[in-house]
Amino acid sequence: QVQLVESGGGLVQSGGSLELSCTASRSIKIMGWYRQTPGKEREWVATIVDDGALDYGDAAKDRFTISRDNVKNTVYLRMNSLKPEDTAVYYCKAAGSWSAFVSSEFGSWGQGTQVTVSS
C-alpha cells in the first residue's frame, strides 16, 4: 500500500488560483485527483502516468493542469480561474494500473484537502 500526503488546499476567491500537491511514499505508475462535495459521488479530476501521459475530466479541462515529479514521487494540480462550484474536498489517488485507479475499492487514497472558492 502506498501512503499519500496531500497539501495546498484552502480558501480562495472566485477567479483565483491554488496548487495542490500529493507526495507518495514510493514510486507508482498512475497518480491523480478526484474531488467530492457533500451528497455527490466522487468526481474524477485529472490523471498523470509516470511516462507523462495525462488526461482531464470535464470540470478540469482548460483551467487545471496536472504535473508530476517522478524523483519526488509527487503530483501537483494547478487550478486556475477557480469557480465556487470547484469547492470540494480534493483527494489524491495513486495506483499501479488504470483499472485500480478508476476503482473505488483499489489503489491508495490521500486524506483529502478542502478547497473552498468564495463568490
C-alpha positions as CSV (number, residue, x, y, z in Angstrom):
1,Q,0.0,0.0,0.0
2,V,1.2,3.5,-0.9
3,Q,0.8,6.3,1.6
4,L,-0.2,9.7,0.2
5,V,0.2,13.0,1.9
6,E,-1.6,16.0,0.4
7,S,-1.2,19.7,0.9
8,G,-2.2,23.0,-0.6
9,G,-5.9,23.4,-0.1
10,G,-7.5,26.5,1.3
11,L,-9.9,29.4,0.8
12,V,-9.6,31.4,-2.4
13,Q,-11.8,34.0,-4.1
14,S,-13.5,33.2,-7.4
15,G,-11.1,33.7,-10.3
16,G,-8.1,32.9,-8.1
17,S,-5.6,30.0,-8.2
18,L,-4.4,27.2,-6.0
19,E,-1.9,24.5,-6.3
20,L,-2.4,21.1,-4.6
21,S,0.4,18.6,-4.1
22,C,0.5,15.0,-3.1
23,T,3.6,13.0,-2.2
24,A,3.7,9.2,-2.3
25,S,5.8,7.0,-0.1
26,R,7.2,5.3,-3.1
27,S,7.1,5.5,-6.9
28,I,3.8,4.4,-8.5
29,K,2.6,4.4,-12.1
30,I,-0.6,6.4,-12.0
31,M,-1.3,9.4,-9.8
32,G,-4.2,11.8,-10.0
33,W,-7.0,13.7,-8.3
34,Y,-10.7,13.2,-7.5
35,R,-13.0,15.6,-5.8
36,Q,-16.2,15.3,-3.8
37,T,-18.9,17.6,-2.5
38,P,-21.4,16.6,0.1
39,G,-24.2,14.4,-1.3
40,K,-22.4,13.8,-4.5
41,E,-20.3,11.0,-5.9
42,R,-16.6,11.4,-6.0
43,E,-15.7,13.0,-9.4
44,W,-12.5,12.3,-11.4
45,V,-10.5,15.5,-12.0
46,A,-7.2,14.5,-13.7
47,T,-4.7,11.7,-14.1
48,I,-1.0,11.5,-15.0
49,V,1.1,8.5,-15.7
50,D,4.7,8.2,-14.9
51,D,5.6,8.4,-18.6
52,G,3.9,11.8,-18.8
53,A,0.6,10.8,-20.4
54,L,-2.2,12.8,-18.8
55,D,-5.9,13.3,-19.1
56,Y,-8.6,15.5,-17.6
57,G,-12.2,15.3,-16.5
58,D,-14.6,17.7,-18.0
59,A,-14.5,20.0,-15.0
60,A,-10.8,20.4,-15.2
61,K,-10.3,20.9,-18.9
62,D,-8.8,24.3,-19.8
63,R,-8.4,25.5,-16.2
64,F,-6.5,22.9,-14.3
65,T,-3.0,21.5,-15.0
66,I,-1.7,18.2,-13.6
67,S,2.0,17.5,-13.4
68,R,4.3,15.2,-11.5
69,D,7.9,15.0,-10.3
70,N,8.9,11.3,-10.5
71,V,12.0,11.9,-8.5
72,K,10.0,13.3,-5.6
73,N,7.0,10.9,-6.2
74,T,4.8,14.0,-6.1
75,V,1.9,15.0,-8.2
76,Y,0.6,18.6,-8.5
77,L,-2.7,20.1,-9.5
78,R,-2.6,23.7,-10.5
79,M,-6.1,25.2,-10.5
80,N,-6.7,28.5,-12.2
81,S,-9.8,30.6,-12.8
82,L,-11.5,28.9,-9.8
83,K,-15.2,29.0,-9.5
84,P,-17.5,28.4,-6.5
85,E,-18.6,25.1,-8.0
86,D,-15.0,23.9,-7.7
87,T,-15.5,23.9,-3.9
88,A,-14.9,20.4,-2.7
89,V,-12.6,18.0,-0.9
90,Y,-9.9,17.1,-3.3
91,Y,-8.4,13.6,-2.9
92,C,-5.1,12.4,-4.3
93,K,-5.1,8.8,-5.7
94,A,-2.4,6.5,-6.8
95,A,-2.5,3.1,-8.4
96,G,-0.4,0.7,-10.4
97,S,-2.9,0.2,-13.1
98,W,-5.7,2.2,-14.8
99,S,-8.4,-0.3,-13.6
100,A,-7.2,0.1,-10.0
101,F,-7.2,3.9,-10.4
102,V,-10.8,4.1,-11.5
103,S,-11.9,1.6,-8.9
104,S,-13.3,2.8,-5.6
105,E,-12.0,-0.4,-4.0
106,F,-8.4,-0.5,-5.1
107,G,-5.5,1.9,-5.2
108,S,-4.4,4.3,-2.5
109,W,-6.1,7.5,-1.4
110,G,-4.9,10.6,0.3
111,Q,-6.6,12.1,3.3
112,G,-8.3,14.8,1.3
113,T,-7.8,18.6,1.3
114,Q,-10.5,21.1,1.4
115,V,-10.7,23.7,-1.4
116,T,-13.3,26.5,-0.9
117,V,-13.9,29.1,-3.5
118,S,-15.9,32.1,-2.4
119,S,-18.0,34.2,-4.8
